[in-house]
Amino acid sequence: MLRSLYSGVSGMRGFQTKLDVIGNNIANVNTVGFKAGRVMFKDILSQTVSGVSAPTDGGPGGVNAKQIGLGMTVAAIDTVFTPGSAMTTNTVTDLRIDGDGFFALTPGDGDASIYLSRMGNFTIDSARNLVNADGMHVVNTDGESIVLDEEVVAFSIAQSGEIIAINAGGLAEPTGNFIAVVKVTNPSGLEKIGNNLFRSTPNSNVDVELELSLANDPATGTGAIISGQLEMSNVELTNELTEMIVAQRGFQANSRIITTSDEVLQEILNLKR
């Protein structure tokens, strides 16, 4: 059989994967805190028809190897962690990290697992916990859930992540309760688990146990917490539509390889007539 048949199949499968990733990016173009993905390709091991020969003194010169490529495969599906644009909401519990870092969330109910997110549309529940849209608790720098005291009638959030309480007398009082921000060494190594959440892996941090840090700290580079704003998706729709056209044309070209290879095989079969 012709090698080009298998090369064409590998190309079609690769561009199918690329279209899957592009489709997911476009679907999440307005998802708060979403980070776009991208597909990188690499060639498959080539078949060597003849090897290399070195030049000899006073004799023949060197001869290069003859190799035939056997197609392509997906090298990586990366997550691009460039910052998304800011959307102003003027809601105190809507938070955006201006820089690197992630919010730390925990499911509660005795589960001490820490999950990461850039989605900062938080609310206060009836028990005065600071939670996300799925009811997961926002964690402070001590690893505990953030809970507002009953005497607090209003509050604001500083760029350091500290809750600034306003009591019944209208006085602002620092609480010493800081929203934790987690700095990740290799964000692309994080595992997506859905609901805009990430889970730490051995390739995202040397230690899977996450270090809860203060926001706006130059020593850790976690970035400031901006209250009243949300980070939108970093998907660039123009780029995605362009890449979709490229992927579509690549798929069509590889399908044409299979069609042409089939026509060649048909001509070979017709030789017996």
Order of alpha helices (4+ residues) and beta strands (2+ residues): alpha-beta-beta-beta-beta-beta-beta-beta-beta-beta-beta-beta-beta-beta-beta-beta-beta-beta-beta-beta-beta-alpha
